[in-house]
Amino acid sequence: MSQAGVGEGELRDPGLQPERTRLAWRRTTLSSTVAAVLAGKSALHGGPSAAGVAVCAVCCVLWLWFLVVAHLRIRTLATTGADGPPALAARHATAATLCAIALAVCGAALVL
């Protein structure tokens, strides 16, 4: 019986999917870092204000929270055996999603 996307004579390399996922987490972490740095720059552009510094601090906390979740997932993907990595826990997926959304909202608040 063949798997979807894999022909009869082809073997599937299970090591590629975790590698692609690790790279995706790294790219997302880099994008989050750039967004946090730009938010900080935007907050301090016209001189530091209480609201700007507060939003910048929230962006930094969100970035650190996302960095922790991403690092845990990257480490899990790197240390898996032949069975493949376990599924991402729902609480980690929710945390990563909420961090990304909150960081976008903070960035939008700084721009407006």
mmCIF file of the C-alpha atoms, coordinates in Angstrom:
data_MODEL
# 
_entry.id   MODEL 
# 
loop_
_atom_site.group_PDB 
_atom_site.id 
_atom_site.type_symbol 
_atom_site.label_atom_id 
_atom_site.label_alt_id 
_atom_site.label_comp_id 
_atom_site.label_asym_id 
_atom_site.label_entity_id 
_atom_site.label_seq_id 
_atom_site.pdbx_PDB_ins_code 
_atom_site.Cartn_x 
_atom_site.Cartn_y 
_atom_site.Cartn_z 
_atom_site.occupancy 
_atom_site.B_iso_or_equiv 
_atom_site.pdbx_formal_charge 
_atom_site.auth_seq_id 
_atom_site.auth_comp_id 
_atom_site.auth_asym_id 
_atom_site.auth_atom_id 
_atom_site.pdbx_PDB_model_num 
ATOM 1   C CA . MET A 1 1   ? 0.000  0.000  0.000  1.00 0.00 ? 1   MET A CA 1 
ATOM 2   C CA . SER A 1 2   ? 1.522  3.354  -0.998 1.00 0.00 ? 2   SER A CA 1 
ATOM 3   C CA . GLN A 1 3   ? 1.386  6.576  0.996  1.00 0.00 ? 3   GLN A CA 1 
ATOM 4   C CA . ALA A 1 4   ? -0.078 9.745  -0.439 1.00 0.00 ? 4   ALA A CA 1 
ATOM 5   C CA . GLY A 1 5   ? 2.551  11.497 -2.538 1.00 0.00 ? 5   GLY A CA 1 
ATOM 6   C CA . VAL A 1 6   ? 4.962  8.545  -2.518 1.00 0.00 ? 6   VAL A CA 1 
ATOM 7   C CA . GLY A 1 7   ? 5.156  6.194  -5.485 1.00 0.00 ? 7   GLY A CA 1 
ATOM 8   C CA . GLU A 1 8   ? 5.390  2.426  -5.233 1.00 0.00 ? 8   GLU A CA 1 
ATOM 9   C CA . GLY A 1 9   ? 9.166  2.246  -5.738 1.00 0.00 ? 9   GLY A CA 1 
ATOM 10  C CA . GLU A 1 10  ? 10.098 5.336  -3.693 1.00 0.00 ? 10  GLU A CA 1 
ATOM 11  C CA . LEU A 1 11  ? 11.043 5.307  -0.032 1.00 0.00 ? 11  LEU A CA 1 
ATOM 12  C CA . ARG A 1 12  ? 10.023 8.155  2.214  1.00 0.00 ? 12  ARG A CA 1 
ATOM 13  C CA . ASP A 1 13  ? 12.767 9.768  4.302  1.00 0.00 ? 13  ASP A CA 1 
ATOM 14  C CA . PRO A 1 14  ? 11.174 10.523 7.684  1.00 0.00 ? 14  PRO A CA 1 
ATOM 15  C CA . GLY A 1 15  ? 14.143 12.698 8.658  1.00 0.00 ? 15  GLY A CA 1 
ATOM 16  C CA . LEU A 1 16  ? 13.265 15.485 6.246  1.00 0.00 ? 16  LEU A CA 1 
ATOM 17  C CA . GLN A 1 17  ? 9.995  16.605 7.829  1.00 0.00 ? 17  GLN A CA 1 
ATOM 18  C CA . PRO A 1 18  ? 11.469 17.314 11.291 1.00 0.00 ? 18  PRO A CA 1 
ATOM 19  C CA . GLU A 1 19  ? 14.336 19.187 9.615  1.00 0.00 ? 19  GLU A CA 1 
ATOM 20  C CA . ARG A 1 20  ? 11.923 21.363 7.624  1.00 0.00 ? 20  ARG A CA 1 
ATOM 21  C CA . THR A 1 21  ? 9.898  21.996 10.768 1.00 0.00 ? 21  THR A CA 1 
ATOM 22  C CA . ARG A 1 22  ? 13.038 22.972 12.719 1.00 0.00 ? 22  ARG A CA 1 
ATOM 23  C CA . LEU A 1 23  ? 13.973 25.403 9.956  1.00 0.00 ? 23  LEU A CA 1 
ATOM 24  C CA . ALA A 1 24  ? 10.448 26.864 9.959  1.00 0.00 ? 24  ALA A CA 1 
ATOM 25  C CA . TRP A 1 25  ? 10.631 27.454 13.714 1.00 0.00 ? 25  TRP A CA 1 
ATOM 26  C CA . ARG A 1 26  ? 14.011 29.156 13.266 1.00 0.00 ? 26  ARG A CA 1 
ATOM 27  C CA . ARG A 1 27  ? 12.658 31.403 10.488 1.00 0.00 ? 27  ARG A CA 1 
ATOM 28  C CA . THR A 1 28  ? 9.636  32.320 12.589 1.00 0.00 ? 28  THR A CA 1 
ATOM 29  C CA . THR A 1 29  ? 11.866 33.097 15.565 1.00 0.00 ? 29  THR A CA 1 
ATOM 30  C CA . LEU A 1 30  ? 14.016 35.337 13.376 1.00 0.00 ? 30  LEU A CA 1 
ATOM 31  C CA . SER A 1 31  ? 10.919 37.128 12.056 1.00 0.00 ? 31  SER A CA 1 
ATOM 32  C CA . SER A 1 32  ? 9.664  37.596 15.611 1.00 0.00 ? 32  SER A CA 1 
ATOM 33  C CA . THR A 1 33  ? 13.039 39.037 16.606 1.00 0.00 ? 33  THR A CA 1 
ATOM 34  C CA . VAL A 1 34  ? 12.942 41.546 13.763 1.00 0.00 ? 34  VAL A CA 1 
ATOM 35  C CA . ALA A 1 35  ? 9.382  42.549 14.683 1.00 0.00 ? 35  ALA A CA 1 
ATOM 36  C CA . ALA A 1 36  ? 10.346 43.064 18.339 1.00 0.00 ? 36  ALA A CA 1 
ATOM 37  C CA . VAL A 1 37  ? 13.401 45.146 17.412 1.00 0.00 ? 37  VAL A CA 1 
ATOM 38  C CA . LEU A 1 38  ? 11.378 47.309 15.023 1.00 0.00 ? 38  LEU A CA 1 
ATOM 39  C CA . ALA A 1 39  ? 8.688  47.742 17.688 1.00 0.00 ? 39  ALA A CA 1 
ATOM 40  C CA . GLY A 1 40  ? 11.332 48.886 20.153 1.00 0.00 ? 40  GLY A CA 1 
ATOM 41  C CA . LYS A 1 41  ? 12.800 51.299 17.619 1.00 0.00 ? 41  LYS A CA 1 
ATOM 42  C CA . SER A 1 42  ? 9.353  52.666 16.824 1.00 0.00 ? 42  SER A CA 1 
ATOM 43  C CA . ALA A 1 43  ? 8.515  53.084 20.517 1.00 0.00 ? 43  ALA A CA 1 
ATOM 44  C CA . LEU A 1 44  ? 11.650 55.120 21.168 1.00 0.00 ? 44  LEU A CA 1 
ATOM 45  C CA . HIS A 1 45  ? 11.727 57.034 17.858 1.00 0.00 ? 45  HIS A CA 1 
ATOM 46  C CA . GLY A 1 46  ? 10.111 60.294 18.983 1.00 0.00 ? 46  GLY A CA 1 
ATOM 47  C CA . GLY A 1 47  ? 11.637 60.127 22.450 1.00 0.00 ? 47  GLY A CA 1 
ATOM 48  C CA . PRO A 1 48  ? 10.673 57.729 25.188 1.00 0.00 ? 48  PRO A CA 1 
ATOM 49  C CA . SER A 1 49  ? 7.144  58.058 26.479 1.00 0.00 ? 49  SER A CA 1 
ATOM 50  C CA . ALA A 1 50  ? 5.505  56.008 29.211 1.00 0.00 ? 50  ALA A CA 1 
ATOM 51  C CA . ALA A 1 51  ? 3.099  54.325 26.788 1.00 0.00 ? 51  ALA A CA 1 
ATOM 52  C CA . GLY A 1 52  ? 5.821  53.630 24.220 1.00 0.00 ? 52  GLY A CA 1 
ATOM 53  C CA . VAL A 1 53  ? 8.137  52.098 26.802 1.00 0.00 ? 53  VAL A CA 1 
ATOM 54  C CA . ALA A 1 54  ? 5.277  49.989 28.201 1.00 0.00 ? 54  ALA A CA 1 
ATOM 55  C CA . VAL A 1 55  ? 4.343  48.646 24.761 1.00 0.00 ? 55  VAL A CA 1 
ATOM 56  C CA . CYS A 1 56  ? 8.015  48.018 23.998 1.00 0.00 ? 56  CYS A CA 1 
ATOM 57  C CA . ALA A 1 57  ? 8.371  46.069 27.258 1.00 0.00 ? 57  ALA A CA 1 
ATOM 58  C CA . VAL A 1 58  ? 5.296  43.989 26.403 1.00 0.00 ? 58  VAL A CA 1 
ATOM 59  C CA . CYS A 1 59  ? 6.772  43.263 22.958 1.00 0.00 ? 59  CYS A CA 1 
ATOM 60  C CA . CYS A 1 60  ? 10.027 42.113 24.561 1.00 0.00 ? 60  CYS A CA 1 
ATOM 61  C CA . VAL A 1 61  ? 8.205  39.821 26.997 1.00 0.00 ? 61  VAL A CA 1 
ATOM 62  C CA . LEU A 1 62  ? 6.138  38.350 24.162 1.00 0.00 ? 62  LEU A CA 1 
ATOM 63  C CA . TRP A 1 63  ? 9.279  37.816 22.117 1.00 0.00 ? 63  TRP A CA 1 
ATOM 64  C CA . LEU A 1 64  ? 10.993 36.033 25.000 1.00 0.00 ? 64  LEU A CA 1 
ATOM 65  C CA . TRP A 1 65  ? 7.916  33.851 25.572 1.00 0.00 ? 65  TRP A CA 1 
ATOM 66  C CA . PHE A 1 66  ? 7.824  32.894 21.888 1.00 0.00 ? 66  PHE A CA 1 
ATOM 67  C CA . LEU A 1 67  ? 11.583 32.251 21.934 1.00 0.00 ? 67  LEU A CA 1 
ATOM 68  C CA . VAL A 1 68  ? 11.178 29.783 24.807 1.00 0.00 ? 68  VAL A CA 1 
ATOM 69  C CA . VAL A 1 69  ? 8.344  27.904 23.067 1.00 0.00 ? 69  VAL A CA 1 
ATOM 70  C CA . ALA A 1 70  ? 10.288 27.775 19.794 1.00 0.00 ? 70  ALA A CA 1 
ATOM 71  C CA . HIS A 1 71  ? 13.466 26.608 21.517 1.00 0.00 ? 71  HIS A CA 1 
ATOM 72  C CA . LEU A 1 72  ? 11.594 23.801 23.281 1.00 0.00 ? 72  LEU A CA 1 
ATOM 73  C CA . ARG A 1 73  ? 10.097 22.649 19.982 1.00 0.00 ? 73  ARG A CA 1 
ATOM 74  C CA . ILE A 1 74  ? 13.406 22.856 18.095 1.00 0.00 ? 74  ILE A CA 1 
ATOM 75  C CA . ARG A 1 75  ? 15.134 20.864 20.843 1.00 0.00 ? 75  ARG A CA 1 
ATOM 76  C CA . THR A 1 76  ? 12.347 18.251 20.798 1.00 0.00 ? 76  THR A CA 1 
ATOM 77  C CA . LEU A 1 77  ? 12.625 17.896 17.027 1.00 0.00 ? 77  LEU A CA 1 
ATOM 78  C CA . ALA A 1 78  ? 16.415 17.549 17.222 1.00 0.00 ? 78  ALA A CA 1 
ATOM 79  C CA . THR A 1 79  ? 16.338 14.776 19.812 1.00 0.00 ? 79  THR A CA 1 
ATOM 80  C CA . THR A 1 80  ? 13.673 12.521 18.341 1.00 0.00 ? 80  THR A CA 1 
ATOM 81  C CA . GLY A 1 81  ? 14.325 8.969  17.345 1.00 0.00 ? 81  GLY A CA 1 
ATOM 82  C CA . ALA A 1 82  ? 13.243 6.955  14.330 1.00 0.00 ? 82  ALA A CA 1 
ATOM 83  C CA . ASP A 1 83  ? 9.593  7.121  15.374 1.00 0.00 ? 83  ASP A CA 1 
ATOM 84  C CA . GLY A 1 84  ? 9.498  10.818 14.599 1.00 0.00 ? 84  GLY A CA 1 
ATOM 85  C CA . PRO A 1 85  ? 8.773  13.757 16.855 1.00 0.00 ? 85  PRO A CA 1 
ATOM 86  C CA . PRO A 1 86  ? 5.742  13.871 19.110 1.00 0.00 ? 86  PRO A CA 1 
ATOM 87  C CA . ALA A 1 87  ? 2.947  16.219 18.170 1.00 0.00 ? 87  ALA A CA 1 
ATOM 88  C CA . LEU A 1 88  ? 3.192  19.789 19.394 1.00 0.00 ? 88  LEU A CA 1 
ATOM 89  C CA . ALA A 1 89  ? 1.307  20.107 22.680 1.00 0.00 ? 89  ALA A CA 1 
ATOM 90  C CA . ALA A 1 90  ? -1.877 22.135 22.437 1.00 0.00 ? 90  ALA A CA 1 
ATOM 91  C CA . ARG A 1 91  ? -0.730 24.538 25.145 1.00 0.00 ? 91  ARG A CA 1 
ATOM 92  C CA . HIS A 1 92  ? 2.547  25.213 23.297 1.00 0.00 ? 92  HIS A CA 1 
ATOM 93  C CA . ALA A 1 93  ? 0.727  25.763 20.015 1.00 0.00 ? 93  ALA A CA 1 
ATOM 94  C CA . THR A 1 94  ? -1.703 28.109 21.742 1.00 0.00 ? 94  THR A CA 1 
ATOM 95  C CA . ALA A 1 95  ? 1.149  29.996 23.425 1.00 0.00 ? 95  ALA A CA 1 
ATOM 96  C CA . ALA A 1 96  ? 3.030  30.438 20.137 1.00 0.00 ? 96  ALA A CA 1 
ATOM 97  C CA . THR A 1 97  ? -0.123 31.603 18.351 1.00 0.00 ? 97  THR A CA 1 
ATOM 98  C CA . LEU A 1 98  ? -1.068 34.057 21.089 1.00 0.00 ? 98  LEU A CA 1 
ATOM 99  C CA . CYS A 1 99  ? 2.472  35.458 21.172 1.00 0.00 ? 99  CYS A CA 1 
ATOM 100 C CA . ALA A 1 100 ? 2.469  36.040 17.425 1.00 0.00 ? 100 ALA A CA 1 
ATOM 101 C CA . ILE A 1 101 ? -0.954 37.703 17.502 1.00 0.00 ? 101 ILE A CA 1 
ATOM 102 C CA . ALA A 1 102 ? -0.140 39.850 20.550 1.00 0.00 ? 102 ALA A CA 1 
ATOM 103 C CA . LEU A 1 103 ? 3.187  40.922 19.038 1.00 0.00 ? 103 LEU A CA 1 
ATOM 104 C CA . ALA A 1 104 ? 1.364  41.955 15.857 1.00 0.00 ? 104 ALA A CA 1 
ATOM 105 C CA . VAL A 1 105 ? -1.179 43.940 17.883 1.00 0.00 ? 105 VAL A CA 1 
ATOM 106 C CA . CYS A 1 106 ? 1.606  45.667 19.855 1.00 0.00 ? 106 CYS A CA 1 
ATOM 107 C CA . GLY A 1 107 ? 3.408  46.511 16.646 1.00 0.00 ? 107 GLY A CA 1 
ATOM 108 C CA . ALA A 1 108 ? 0.232  47.935 15.145 1.00 0.00 ? 108 ALA A CA 1 
ATOM 109 C CA . ALA A 1 109 ? -0.361 49.981 18.296 1.00 0.00 ? 109 ALA A CA 1 
ATOM 110 C CA . LEU A 1 110 ? 3.112  51.471 18.004 1.00 0.00 ? 110 LEU A CA 1 
ATOM 111 C CA . VAL A 1 111 ? 2.669  52.342 14.343 1.00 0.00 ? 111 VAL A CA 1 
ATOM 112 C CA . LEU A 1 112 ? -0.712 54.005 14.837 1.00 0.00 ? 112 LEU A CA 1 
# 
